[in-house]
Amino acid sequence: MSKIHIETYGCTANQSDSELMQKFLEEAGHKITDLKASDYVVINSCGVKTQTEERIIQRLKTLSKKKRVIIGGCLPKINLERIEKENIAGILDTRSIDKLPKMIEKISKGEKALEFSDTSIEKPDFVRSAGLTGIVQLSEGCNLSCSYCATTISRGDLQCFSPESIVRGVSYLVKGGCKEILLTSQDNGAYLYKGQKLPDILKAVCQIDRKFYVRNGMTNPVYLKFLNQFIEAYKSEKVYKFLHIPVQSGSNKVLKDMKRGYTVENFKKTISAFEKEFPMLLATDIIVGFPTETEEDFQETLKLLEEIRFDMVNISRFGKRPGTEAANMQTLDSDTMNRRSKKASQVAKKIIEEKNREWVGWKGKILINEIGKLVSIGSEKQYIGRNLSYKPVLIKSEKNLLGKELNVEIKDSTIGCLIGEII
């Protein structure tokens, strides 16, 4: 038996992969521990951004001086050559996480281990019950060929898991006490299994006879051609009215250069259709400083932010990823990228603050799903709950509120959350 510490970087799918790793390791007799007590450290890496890669490489350099380190996640297939320069005991990709216990055996015998696989196990069949929130993956990989993105390199072409295994995974988690389920993948909208699409999966999951909520994960605009079916699936009282659609740019020229497969007009039509039906939490991703982005293109992005008024915006500066088409393009100067990033962030934050203030006075039900992490307030604890629009609501209480559904009134707001009181 070995003592193993797991560190996770990146998206919800990576968090799910780390839970699966933990399950496979524990079933093999290993113990998951903190860093200090560990014999091995597993780094479940993210490869989306250059800055994240640099942080992970520095982490590998530090840890490998003291521990036997295994790296998994997205980075191995994106930049294997760079990883192999470090003193790493084992390397595996996202489709080989079930092989982790055997890798430990090899490494313990003094062997170096490398595991890359063409196909993945049915990940939903191996979910691990872990508290109030459970994660179920719908698929592995991506079929898009965006010019800047290394997801297809890191996770391969799209492999969708069967509807039966997804329903089994969700059923297992909610029967084990999960109150909310995060359905995730590299792109939920791409789901297609023997004619069944994402709306079919949402409906099947919502038919499970338990009290729980479902958050649908990121969905690219190019896959929302089945808009009416998608909206119909969202009408379930179990589905959070949360929509994460990454637009990336407000310029059609830049979107074409990015090879995104949709126009700004398509995107706005989708948002409008949802907002006519529900009070939505709208989340998006923006890339500033793409190599072909002019000042006029950037102004189009700011215009789109002002028009759509998102509740959440993840703004990233363009960074070259190995193996992508955009890696061969001439980048903009850092001053231009920094200025555009700062300006887009200012616009987004102002809108988010305004939208949050609009919730003051709202009364309704929330599910408490986590402990707050703000400043200490004496004997009271801070809890975070979500309403049906997935808005985070901070509640103060001396009692343990985790897992409870409460009626609250919103009294105040910050850029990060709403402030509520129990009524």
DRENLOFI-111197 format. One line per 10 residues: number of its first residue (from 1); their letters; for each residue x, z, y of N, C-alpha, C. Coordinates in steps of 0.05 Angstrom, whole numbers, plus 5000, padded with zeros to 4 digits. Last residue first. Example, Ala and Ser with C-alpha at 12.3 -4.5 7.8 and 13.67 -1.06 7.14 Angstrom:
2) sa) 5257 5142 4955 5273 5143 4979 5258 5157 5001 | 5264 5156 4886 5246 5156 4910 5264 5156 4934 .
END
This chain:
423) iiegilcgit) 4285 5111 5671 4259 5118 5681 4240 5124 5658 | 4354 5116 5686 4333 5117 5665 4307 5125 5678 | 4385 5071 5731 4376 5098 5725 4354 5097 5704 | 4442 5026 5741 4414 5034 5735 4410 5063 5731 | 4477 4976 5769 4477 5005 5767 4448 5013 5763 | 4508 4917 5741 4486 4930 5756 4487 4960 5751 | 4576 4894 5749 4553 4903 5734 4531 4912 5753 | 4617 4871 5780 4620 4872 5751 4595 4879 5736 | 4604 4874 5833 4609 4848 5823 4611 4847 5792 | 4548 4921 5832 4576 4914 5838 4580 4885 5829 .
413) sdkievnlek) 4487 4953 5854 4502 4932 5839 4531 4930 5849 | 4430 4997 5844 4453 4986 5860 4467 4965 5843 | 4387 5008 5813 4389 5021 5839 4410 5009 5857 | 4341 4986 5766 4367 4980 5779 4367 4991 5807 | 4313 5029 5718 4310 5015 5744 4337 5010 5756 | 4297 5025 5647 4314 5032 5670 4304 5018 5696 | 4285 5045 5583 4273 5033 5607 4289 5043 5631 | 4328 5033 5527 4318 5050 5548 4304 5033 5570 | 4351 5038 5461 4337 5021 5481 4323 5039 5501 | 4415 5060 5436 4387 5065 5444 4377 5043 5463 .
403) gllnkeskil) 4468 5054 5425 4448 5043 5406 4419 5046 5414 | 4489 5111 5459 4497 5087 5444 4475 5079 5424 | 4480 5157 5487 4460 5136 5489 4466 5112 5473 | 4487 5224 5488 4498 5201 5474 4476 5179 5473 | 4480 5255 5553 4473 5251 5526 4486 5226 5514 | 4494 5252 5605 4508 5272 5590 4502 5268 5560 | 4500 5188 5637 4484 5207 5622 4503 5227 5608 | 4492 5128 5674 4506 5154 5671 4488 5174 5657 | 4497 5059 5662 4480 5082 5662 4497 5107 5659 | 4502 4992 5682 4516 5018 5679 4497 5040 5682 .
393) vpkyslnrgi) 4489 4932 5651 4477 4953 5667 4491 4980 5662 | 4499 4862 5648 4509 4889 5642 4498 4910 5662 | 4450 4816 5627 4463 4828 5650 4473 4856 5642 | 4420 4789 5589 4448 4796 5583 4464 4807 5606 | 4368 4785 5596 4384 4764 5609 4414 4769 5605 | 4350 4832 5574 4346 4807 5559 4361 4783 5570 | 4405 4877 5590 4377 4870 5589 4374 4843 5575 | 4452 4922 5562 4445 4895 5569 4415 4891 5569 | 4494 4978 5583 4472 4965 5567 4468 4937 5577 | 4545 5024 5581 4537 4997 5589 4515 4987 5571 .
383) yqkesgisvl) 4555 5091 5606 4547 5072 5584 4540 5045 5596 | 4593 5147 5620 4583 5121 5629 4577 5103 5605 | 4577 5217 5620 4591 5193 5609 4578 5168 5621 | 4586 5277 5658 4570 5253 5651 4588 5231 5639 | 4622 5314 5674 4611 5317 5647 4594 5293 5638 | 4659 5271 5716 4653 5298 5707 4643 5298 5678 | 4669 5215 5716 4648 5227 5733 4640 5254 5721 | 4724 5170 5720 4712 5194 5709 4691 5206 5728 | 4712 5099 5730 4724 5125 5737 4709 5148 5724 | 4695 5058 5673 4701 5062 5701 4712 5090 5706 .
373) kgienilikg) 4678 5041 5623 4706 5046 5627 4714 5049 5656 | 4622 5058 5580 4634 5048 5604 4663 5056 5608 | 4609 5041 5513 4616 5062 5532 4630 5050 5556 | 4555 4997 5493 4583 5005 5495 4586 5028 5515 | 4501 4986 5489 4518 4976 5468 4547 4983 5471 | 4434 4997 5501 4461 5009 5506 4479 5001 5483 | 4389 4950 5522 4401 4961 5498 4429 4971 5505 | 4335 4958 5569 4362 4950 5562 4370 4963 5536 | 4275 4939 5603 4288 4951 5580 4317 4940 5577 | 4260 4950 5673 4257 4938 5647 4274 4951 5626 .
363) kwgvwernke) 4259 4932 5741 4253 4952 5721 4249 4938 5694 | 4295 4919 5801 4285 4909 5775 4280 4933 5756 | 4322 4939 5843 4293 4943 5843 4280 4934 5817 | 4370 4888 5845 4364 4916 5854 4333 4918 5856 | 4381 4836 5835 4370 4851 5813 4361 4879 5822 | 4408 4816 5879 4380 4807 5875 4366 4823 5853 | 4460 4832 5871 4443 4847 5889 4413 4840 5887 | 4478 4791 5838 4474 4818 5827 4456 4835 5845 | 4481 4749 5874 4462 4747 5852 4457 4775 5840 | 4523 4767 5907 4496 4762 5918 4475 4762 5896 .
353) eiikkavqsa) 4566 4769 5871 4557 4793 5885 4529 4790 5896 | 4568 4714 5857 4562 4734 5837 4552 4760 5849 | 4583 4692 5907 4557 4685 5895 4549 4705 5874 | 4634 4714 5913 4614 4718 5933 4586 4713 5922 | 4661 4694 5868 4656 4723 5870 4634 4729 5891 | 4663 4638 5879 4649 4648 5856 4642 4678 5859 | 4695 4637 5926 4668 4626 5926 4651 4638 5903 | 4742 4660 5906 4728 4672 5928 4699 4663 5929 | 4756 4622 5866 4750 4650 5859 4735 4664 5881 | 4767 4578 5897 4745 4577 5878 4737 4605 5870 .
343) kksrrnmtds) 4812 4597 5926 4788 4590 5940 4764 4590 5921 | 4850 4606 5885 4841 4628 5902 4815 4622 5916 | 4855 4554 5865 4846 4575 5847 4835 4599 5864 | 4876 4528 5909 4850 4520 5899 4838 4542 5881 | 4925 4554 5915 4906 4554 5937 4878 4548 5926 | 4950 4543 5866 4944 4570 5873 4923 4572 5895 | 4954 4487 5869 4938 4499 5848 4931 4528 5855 | 4988 4482 5914 4961 4470 5914 4943 4483 5893 | 5034 4508 5895 5020 4518 5919 4991 4507 5920 | 5050 4477 5851 5039 4504 5847 5025 4515 5871 .
333) dltqmnaaet) 5031 4408 5850 5049 4430 5857 5035 4457 5856 | 5004 4378 5790 5003 4384 5818 5023 4406 5825 | 5039 4341 5738 5023 4364 5748 5024 4366 5779 | 5033 4281 5706 5047 4295 5727 5030 4317 5739 | 5020 4283 5635 5012 4277 5662 5029 4292 5682 | 5027 4299 5583 5045 4278 5593 5039 4270 5622 | 4988 4334 5573 5015 4345 5574 5035 4325 5584 | 4941 4307 5565 4947 4315 5593 4975 4328 5595 | 4940 4301 5510 4944 4277 5527 4953 4286 5555 | 4975 4352 5473 4952 4341 5487 4959 4317 5504 .
323) gprkgfrsin) 5022 4375 5453 5006 4357 5436 4982 4344 5449 | 5020 4436 5489 5034 4417 5472 5015 4400 5455 | 4987 4438 5552 4988 4448 5524 5001 4428 5506 | 4996 4455 5620 5001 4436 5598 5001 4450 5571 | 4943 4482 5658 4970 4486 5646 4973 4467 5622 | 4904 4493 5715 4912 4475 5694 4940 4482 5684 | 4877 4558 5724 4894 4536 5734 4903 4519 5711 | 4809 4578 5714 4836 4575 5704 4851 4553 5719 | 4755 4621 5719 4771 4601 5733 4800 4601 5723 | 4694 4634 5695 4722 4637 5687 4738 4614 5699 .
313) vmdfrieell) 4639 4664 5722 4656 4640 5724 4684 4647 5715 | 4572 4684 5720 4599 4689 5709 4615 4663 5711 | 4528 4665 5746 4531 4694 5744 4559 4702 5734 | 4528 4609 5792 4533 4621 5766 4535 4651 5768 | 4503 4567 5827 4504 4596 5831 4505 4611 5804 | 4495 4512 5836 4485 4524 5812 4484 4554 5813 | 4517 4505 5889 4491 4495 5882 4479 4509 5857 | 4568 4527 5890 4548 4536 5910 4520 4528 5902 | 4592 4498 5849 4590 4527 5847 4569 4538 5866 | 4590 4446 5872 4574 4452 5847 4571 4482 5844 .
303) klteqfdeet) 4626 4452 5914 4598 4446 5920 4580 4452 5896 | 4673 4460 5886 4662 4482 5903 4633 4477 5909 | 4676 4409 5864 4674 4432 5847 4663 4456 5862 | 4683 4378 5910 4659 4373 5893 4655 4397 5874 | 4733 4396 5925 4710 4402 5942 4684 4398 5927 | 4763 4371 5885 4761 4400 5886 4738 4409 5903 | 4758 4317 5900 4748 4326 5874 4744 4356 5874 | 4786 4320 5949 4757 4313 5949 4744 4321 5923 | 4837 4330 5931 4824 4350 5948 4793 4345 5949 | 4838 4308 5862 4845 4305 5890 4831 4328 5906 .
293) etpfgviidt) 4863 4313 5798 4844 4325 5817 4854 4322 5845 | 4896 4298 5758 4884 4276 5774 4864 4287 5795 | 4913 4347 5734 4932 4328 5746 4920 4307 5764 | 4873 4402 5756 4878 4382 5735 4895 4360 5749 | 4862 4443 5792 4889 4432 5791 4894 4414 5768 | 4819 4487 5754 4828 4476 5779 4856 4465 5776 | 4767 4490 5710 4796 4486 5711 4802 4474 5739 | 4717 4537 5695 4727 4517 5714 4757 4515 5711 | 4660 4555 5656 4689 4554 5659 4697 4532 5678 | 4601 4597 5663 4615 4572 5660 4645 4576 5662 .
283) allmpfekef) 4537 4625 5653 4566 4629 5653 4579 4601 5650 | 4478 4654 5674 4492 4629 5672 4522 4634 5674 | 4424 4685 5650 4452 4691 5659 4468 4666 5653 | 4358 4666 5673 4382 4663 5656 4406 4676 5668 | 4293 4671 5665 4313 4682 5683 4339 4684 5667 | 4266 4608 5638 4275 4636 5636 4292 4645 5660 | 4248 4556 5652 4235 4571 5630 4242 4601 5631 | 4278 4534 5691 4249 4532 5694 4235 4549 5674 | 4329 4540 5671 4321 4559 5692 4291 4557 5698 | 4333 4498 5634 4332 4526 5625 4321 4544 5646 .
273) asitkkfnev) 4332 4454 5669 4312 4456 5647 4310 4485 5637 | 4378 4462 5700 4351 4462 5712 4329 4466 5692 | 4419 4454 5663 4415 4480 5675 4387 4483 5687 | 4411 4399 5651 4409 4419 5630 4404 4447 5642 | 4421 4376 5701 4394 4372 5688 4390 4393 5667 | 4474 4387 5709 4454 4400 5727 4426 4397 5715 | 4497 4355 5669 4501 4384 5669 4479 4397 5685 | 4485 4303 5686 4475 4313 5660 4476 4344 5659 | 4514 4304 5735 4485 4301 5735 4472 4310 5709 | 4566 4305 5718 4555 4328 5733 4525 4328 5733 .
263) tygrkmdklv) 4567 4277 5651 4570 4276 5680 4559 4302 5693 | 4608 4277 5591 4583 4281 5605 4589 4278 5635 | 4658 4275 5566 4636 4262 5553 4609 4266 5566 | 4710 4292 5578 4690 4312 5571 4664 4300 5560 | 4761 4272 5593 4747 4262 5569 4726 4283 5559 | 4786 4281 5640 4787 4303 5620 4775 4295 5593 | 4769 4236 5666 4798 4238 5659 4802 4261 5639 | 4715 4250 5672 4723 4226 5657 4752 4228 5648 | 4721 4294 5706 4709 4298 5680 4715 4274 5661 | 4742 4268 5751 4759 4287 5736 4747 4291 5708 .
253) knsgsqvpih) 4696 4238 5766 4722 4225 5760 4740 4243 5744 | 4658 4277 5775 4654 4259 5753 4680 4244 5745 | 4672 4343 5793 4677 4315 5799 4674 4298 5774 | 4670 4395 5781 4647 4384 5794 4650 4355 5801 | 4694 4418 5717 4698 4406 5743 4672 4396 5754 | 4676 4455 5676 4705 4449 5680 4711 4436 5707 | 4630 4474 5651 4629 4449 5665 4657 4438 5671 | 4610 4508 5594 4634 4503 5611 4633 4475 5624 | 4558 4549 5588 4563 4521 5587 4587 4514 5605 | 4525 4600 5563 4553 4594 5571 4559 4565 5566 .
243) lfkyvkesky) 4470 4636 5576 4479 4608 5571 4507 4604 5582 | 4422 4680 5556 4450 4678 5564 4459 4649 5557 | 4377 4713 5540 4375 4690 5557 4402 4686 5572 | 4382 4732 5472 4389 4737 5500 4387 4711 5516 | 4330 4730 5426 4352 4715 5437 4357 4723 5466 | 4285 4756 5410 4310 4766 5400 4334 4753 5413 | 4241 4729 5428 4247 4755 5442 4273 4767 5432 | 4250 4659 5432 4248 4683 5415 4256 4708 5431 | 4263 4617 5464 4238 4631 5471 4235 4656 5453 | 4305 4589 5445 4311 4610 5464 4286 4627 5471 .
233) aeifqnlfkl) 4281 4547 5417 4294 4569 5402 4300 4593 5419 | 4265 4516 5461 4245 4528 5444 4257 4551 5428 | 4315 4499 5480 4298 4516 5497 4277 4530 5480 | 4328 4465 5436 4345 4488 5444 4330 4508 5460 | 4289 4426 5438 4291 4444 5414 4307 4469 5420 | 4302 4403 5488 4275 4415 5483 4276 4434 5460 | 4355 4383 5480 4349 4404 5500 4323 4418 5494 | 4393 4354 5451 4369 4364 5438 4358 4387 5454 | 4438 4347 5480 4419 4325 5480 4393 4333 5467 | 4483 4380 5486 4457 4390 5492 4436 4368 5496 .
223) yvpntmgnrv) 4536 4367 5478 4519 4371 5454 4491 4380 5460 | 4561 4365 5527 4558 4340 5512 4539 4342 5488 | 4568 4418 5545 4545 4402 5554 4540 4377 5538 | 4583 4466 5493 4592 4445 5511 4568 4427 5519 | 4572 4533 5490 4561 4508 5481 4569 4486 5502 | 4589 4599 5468 4595 4575 5485 4585 4549 5473 | 4536 4635 5434 4562 4632 5447 4564 4605 5461 | 4478 4674 5438 4489 4648 5431 4515 4644 5447 | 4463 4736 5416 4475 4722 5438 4488 4696 5428 | 4407 4771 5395 4426 4750 5388 4437 4738 5414 .
213) yfkrdiqcva) 4385 4836 5373 4387 4815 5393 4409 4796 5385 | 4338 4868 5328 4365 4863 5339 4363 4840 5359 | 4303 4893 5277 4303 4895 5306 4332 4891 5316 | 4288 4848 5223 4301 4872 5234 4299 4870 5264 | 4279 4800 5187 4260 4821 5194 4274 4848 5201 | 4300 4739 5211 4308 4762 5196 4291 4786 5206 | 4288 4699 5246 4268 4705 5227 4275 4729 5209 | 4333 4689 5275 4313 4706 5288 4290 4713 5269 | 4361 4654 5242 4371 4681 5246 4350 4699 5257 | 4329 4608 5248 4332 4620 5222 4342 4649 5224 .
203) klidplkqgk) 4335 4596 5303 4309 4603 5293 4311 4617 5266 | 4390 4585 5305 4379 4607 5321 4352 4616 5310 | 4392 4540 5271 4406 4565 5263 4395 4589 5279 | 4363 4503 5300 4353 4511 5273 4366 4538 5264 | 4395 4497 5345 4368 4509 5348 4357 4518 5321 | 4442 4472 5320 4443 4499 5331 4415 4511 5334 | 4417 4435 5262 4432 4439 5287 4430 4467 5296 | 4417 4402 5200 4409 4426 5215 4429 4430 5239 | 4440 4359 5172 4417 4354 5190 4408 4378 5206 | 4482 4385 5146 4461 4371 5131 4436 4368 5148 .
193) ylyagndqst) 4499 4416 5202 4502 4419 5173 4478 4408 5158 | 4528 4424 5261 4512 4405 5247 4519 4407 5217 | 4548 4449 5324 4539 4455 5297 4521 4434 5285 | 4562 4442 5376 4571 4422 5357 4561 4426 5329 | 4548 4488 5403 4531 4464 5405 4538 4442 5385 | 4590 4524 5396 4565 4527 5381 4547 4502 5381 | 4654 4517 5391 4633 4503 5406 4607 4505 5389 | 4684 4552 5363 4697 4538 5385 4677 4523 5402 | 4637 4607 5357 4653 4586 5345 4670 4574 5368 | 4584 4655 5346 4607 4644 5360 4620 4622 5344 .
183) lliekcggkv) 4536 4702 5360 4541 4677 5345 4563 4662 5359 | 4533 4769 5358 4545 4748 5374 4551 4724 5356 | 4480 4812 5354 4497 4794 5339 4507 4773 5359 | 4462 4882 5359 4464 4855 5371 4485 4839 5355 | 4461 4924 5326 4438 4921 5343 4439 4894 5358 | 4480 4941 5260 4486 4926 5285 4460 4921 5300 | 4469 4966 5211 4466 4981 5236 4472 4966 5262 | 4468 4938 5165 4488 4958 5167 4488 4973 5194 | 4430 4900 5175 4423 4921 5156 4443 4944 5156 | 4461 4868 5208 4439 4883 5220 4429 4905 5201 .
173) lysvgrvise) 4500 4848 5171 4508 4864 5195 4485 4880 5206 | 4470 4820 5133 4487 4842 5125 4494 4860 5148 | 4445 4781 5166 4429 4801 5151 4446 4825 5143 | 4490 4751 5182 4475 4766 5202 4458 4788 5188 | 4505 4731 5131 4524 4747 5147 4509 4763 5168 | 4460 4702 5115 4469 4725 5099 4487 4743 5115 | 4460 4663 5155 4437 4682 5154 4445 4706 5137 | 4508 4638 5141 4505 4649 5168 4482 4670 5167 | 4497 4619 5090 4518 4639 5093 4516 4652 5120 | 4455 4582 5102 4450 4605 5084 4471 4627 5087 .
163) psfcqldgrs) 4480 4543 5134 4459 4561 5145 4454 4586 5128 | 4551 4540 5122 4524 4534 5114 4504 4553 5128 | 4596 4521 5175 4589 4539 5153 4559 4535 5147 | 4631 4462 5192 4609 4480 5196 4602 4496 5171 | 4689 4442 5219 4678 4450 5193 4656 4470 5197 | 4722 4396 5260 4698 4414 5257 4691 4417 5227 | 4794 4396 5254 4768 4384 5258 4745 4403 5251 | 4836 4452 5278 4828 4429 5262 4802 4417 5270 | 4857 4492 5309 4837 4499 5289 4826 4476 5273 | 4898 4468 5341 4901 4495 5330 4882 4501 5307 .
153) ittacyscsl) 4880 4416 5354 4906 4420 5342 4908 4447 5328 | 4831 4428 5377 4831 4412 5353 4858 4414 5338 | 4851 4457 5423 4834 4470 5402 4834 4455 5376 | 4879 4441 5467 4893 4441 5441 4877 4453 5419 | 4860 4399 5522 4854 4421 5504 4868 4418 5477 | 4860 4356 5556 4876 4379 5563 4877 4401 5542 | 4825 4317 5540 4853 4309 5544 4871 4333 5549 | 4782 4328 5485 4788 4333 5513 4818 4330 5518 | 4755 4311 5438 4783 4303 5443 4789 4305 5473 | 4714 4347 5391 4719 4334 5416 4749 4328 5419 .
143) ncgeslqvig) 4707 4375 5345 4708 4346 5342 4713 4332 5368 | 4738 4435 5321 4725 4421 5342 4728 4391 5338 | 4738 4499 5283 4748 4473 5293 4730 4459 5313 | 4685 4525 5246 4714 4527 5251 4723 4499 5261 | 4622 4560 5256 4639 4537 5248 4668 4543 5255 | 4598 4607 5267 4581 4585 5257 4598 4562 5246 | 4612 4676 5256 4622 4649 5263 4604 4627 5251 | 4587 4735 5282 4585 4716 5260 4593 4688 5270 | 4597 4802 5297 4604 4775 5304 4601 4757 5279 | 4559 4859 5322 4572 4843 5301 4576 4814 5309 .
133) tlgasrvfdp) 4555 4921 5352 4557 4892 5357 4572 4879 5334 | 4558 4973 5334 4532 4963 5344 4532 4933 5348 | 4603 4975 5278 4590 4986 5301 4564 4972 5309 | 4619 4932 5237 4636 4948 5255 4621 4956 5280 | 4622 4900 5176 4605 4916 5194 4622 4935 5211 | 4650 4838 5170 4655 4866 5166 4638 4881 5186 | 4637 4777 5133 4636 4794 5157 4639 4823 5150 | 4639 4738 5095 4659 4760 5093 4659 4778 5118 | 4605 4697 5102 4601 4713 5078 4620 4736 5076 | 4624 4670 5148 4601 4689 5150 4596 4706 5126 .
123) keistdsfel) 4667 4637 5126 4673 4662 5140 4648 4681 5143 | 4681 4606 5074 4655 4610 5088 4656 4637 5102 | 4750 4586 5086 4729 4599 5070 4703 4600 5087 | 4770 4521 5110 4767 4550 5113 4747 4561 5092 | 4821 4472 5096 4793 4481 5097 4792 4511 5099 | 4876 4467 5099 4859 4446 5109 4830 4454 5113 | 4923 4518 5119 4902 4508 5101 4886 4486 5114 | 4986 4549 5116 4968 4532 5131 4949 4519 5111 | 5030 4600 5114 5005 4591 5102 4989 4575 5121 | 5092 4626 5098 5079 4607 5115 5054 4597 5101 .
113) akegksikei) 5140 4679 5093 5114 4667 5085 5102 4649 5106 | 5201 4696 5064 5187 4689 5088 5162 4673 5080 | 5214 4753 5020 5209 4724 5025 5196 4720 5052 | 5219 4805 5007 5241 4793 5022 5238 4764 5027 | 5176 4828 4985 5197 4820 4966 5220 4806 4980 | 5142 4832 5027 5153 4857 5017 5176 4852 4996 | 5126 4780 5033 5144 4791 5053 5158 4816 5042 | 5090 4775 4990 5114 4759 4991 5135 4771 5010 | 5051 4813 5005 5066 4816 4979 5092 4800 4980 | 5032 4790 5052 5045 4817 5053 5062 4821 5028 .
103) mkplkdisrt) 5008 4745 5031 5032 4742 5048 5047 4768 5050 | 4965 4767 5005 4987 4755 4988 5012 4751 5005 | 4934 4783 5050 4945 4803 5031 4968 4792 5013 | 4923 4731 5075 4940 4750 5087 4951 4772 5068 | 4888 4694 5059 4913 4694 5044 4932 4715 5055 | 4846 4692 5093 4841 4706 5068 4867 4708 5051 | 4865 4661 5135 4865 4690 5138 4860 4705 5113 | 4870 4607 5141 4885 4619 5119 4884 4649 5119 | 4853 4582 5186 4838 4576 5161 4851 4589 5137 | 4887 4595 5227 4861 4608 5227 4845 4602 5202 .
93) dligaineke) 4953 4602 5195 4934 4591 5214 4907 4604 5210 | 5012 4645 5194 4988 4633 5182 4969 4622 5203 | 5075 4670 5179 5060 4654 5198 5036 4643 5183 | 5122 4725 5177 5101 4708 5165 5085 4694 5186 | 5165 4748 5205 5164 4750 5175 5144 4731 5163 | 5206 4724 5257 5179 4728 5247 5179 4728 5216 | 5243 4723 5305 5247 4736 5279 5220 4744 5267 | 5234 4657 5334 5233 4686 5335 5237 4697 5306 | 5231 4604 5324 5256 4613 5336 5257 4644 5337 | 5179 4595 5307 5200 4598 5286 5227 4606 5297 .
83) irelnikplc) 5153 4587 5356 5149 4612 5341 5171 4617 5321 | 5168 4535 5369 5177 4557 5386 5174 4584 5371 | 5145 4506 5327 5173 4504 5332 5183 4528 5348 | 5090 4513 5334 5104 4525 5311 5134 4527 5316 | 5046 4510 5373 5075 4510 5380 5091 4525 5358 | 4997 4502 5347 5002 4490 5374 5032 4488 5380 | 4997 4530 5301 4995 4501 5299 5000 4487 5325 | 5004 4585 5322 5022 4573 5302 5021 4542 5300 | 4961 4597 5359 4987 4589 5368 5005 4576 5347 | 4913 4618 5337 4915 4590 5346 4943 4580 5352 .
73) ggiivrkkks) 4925 4663 5282 4910 4653 5305 4917 4624 5312 | 4985 4701 5268 4964 4683 5260 4950 4672 5285 | 5047 4727 5250 5031 4716 5272 5010 4697 5260 | 5076 4788 5231 5062 4764 5222 5046 4753 5245 | 5135 4827 5231 5113 4815 5246 5103 4790 5233 | 5161 4888 5220 5158 4862 5207 5132 4850 5219 | 5192 4919 5279 5172 4917 5258 5174 4889 5244 | 5231 4918 5318 5225 4943 5305 5208 4941 5280 | 5237 4868 5337 5262 4884 5336 5257 4910 5321 | 5187 4847 5340 5203 4839 5317 5230 4854 5316 .
63) ltklrqiire) 5166 4865 5390 5158 4877 5365 5176 4871 5341 | 5192 4831 5428 5193 4860 5430 5188 4873 5402 | 5179 4779 5412 5207 4786 5416 5210 4817 5415 | 5123 4781 5414 5136 4777 5388 5166 4785 5390 | 5115 4787 5469 5106 4808 5451 5120 4805 5424 | 5133 4737 5486 5148 4762 5495 5141 4785 5477 | 5093 4706 5463 5121 4703 5455 5138 4727 5463 | 5048 4725 5492 5050 4729 5463 5079 4726 5453 | 5060 4707 5544 5056 4735 5539 5059 4742 5509 | 5061 4652 5535 5085 4665 5544 5083 4695 5539 .
53) etqtkvgcsn) 5007 4642 5521 5028 4637 5502 5054 4652 5510 | 4982 4655 5569 4977 4671 5546 4999 4667 5525 | 5001 4613 5602 5007 4641 5609 5003 4660 5585 | 4978 4568 5577 5007 4572 5577 5015 4600 5582 | 4918 4579 5538 4932 4577 5563 4962 4582 5560 | 4903 4579 5483 4888 4563 5503 4904 4559 5528 | 4919 4606 5439 4936 4585 5449 4924 4569 5471 | 4925 4673 5414 4909 4653 5428 4928 4632 5439 | 4937 4708 5351 4944 4696 5376 4923 4677 5387 | 4945 4765 5323 4925 4744 5321 4924 4730 5349 .
43) ivvydsakld) 4997 4794 5294 4989 4784 5320 4970 4761 5316 | 5006 4849 5255 4995 4822 5254 4986 4816 5283 | 5060 4887 5234 5042 4881 5257 5033 4852 5254 | 5076 4937 5185 5073 4909 5193 5055 4908 5218 | 5076 4992 5185 5098 4978 5172 5099 4948 5181 | 5054 5037 5237 5052 5013 5221 5078 5004 5208 | 5051 5078 5273 5052 5085 5245 5055 5061 5226 | 5047 5052 5323 5070 5070 5317 5073 5075 5288 | 4998 5024 5323 5024 5010 5323 5047 5027 5314 | 4950 5051 5275 4960 5045 5302 4988 5033 5301 .
33) tikhgaeelf) 4926 5016 5216 4936 5039 5231 4942 5031 5260 | 4896 5002 5155 4899 4993 5183 4905 5018 5200 | 4925 4997 5091 4912 5014 5111 4917 5003 5139 | 4909 4961 5030 4926 4967 5053 4910 4984 5073 | 4877 4944 4988 4890 4970 4986 4907 4978 5010 | 4848 4899 4993 4873 4897 4977 4888 4923 4976 | 4810 4915 5029 4801 4910 5001 4825 4907 4982 | 4841 4915 5075 4831 4940 5064 4822 4937 5035 | 4850 4859 5081 4873 4878 5077 4864 4904 5065 | 4799 4839 5089 4815 4830 5066 4838 4849 5060 .
23) kqmlesdsqn) 4785 4868 5136 4769 4871 5112 4786 4862 5087 | 4822 4849 5173 4821 4878 5166 4807 4882 5140 | 4807 4795 5175 4834 4803 5165 4834 4832 5156 | 4757 4801 5198 4759 4791 5171 4786 4798 5159 | 4772 4819 5248 4756 4836 5232 4757 4827 5202 | 4800 4774 5266 4815 4799 5262 4799 4819 5245 | 4758 4737 5270 4779 4733 5250 4795 4758 5245 | 4731 4760 5313 4718 4759 5287 4739 4755 5265 | 4767 4750 5353 4760 4778 5347 4747 4780 5319 | 4766 4695 5353 4791 4708 5345 4785 4738 5338 .
13) atcgyteihi) 4714 4688 5372 4721 4678 5345 4746 4691 5335 | 4720 4707 5424 4703 4722 5405 4709 4714 5376 | 4790 4694 5444 4761 4692 5445 4747 4709 5424 | 4850 4732 5458 4833 4709 5460 4803 4714 5456 | 4886 4772 5410 4885 4758 5435 4863 4737 5435 | 4897 4832 5375 4881 4808 5378 4882 4798 5407 | 4936 4864 5327 4932 4859 5355 4918 4832 5359 | 4938 4910 5275 4929 4884 5283 4924 4883 5313 | 4982 4942 5230 4969 4943 5257 4962 4914 5265 | 4985 4973 5167 4985 4949 5183 4970 4952 5209 .
3) ksm) 5020 4999 5114 5005 5006 5138 5008 4983 5158 | 5011 4983 5044 5025 4981 5069 5007 4990 5092 | 5017 5000 4976 5000 5000 5000 5017 5000 5025 .
END
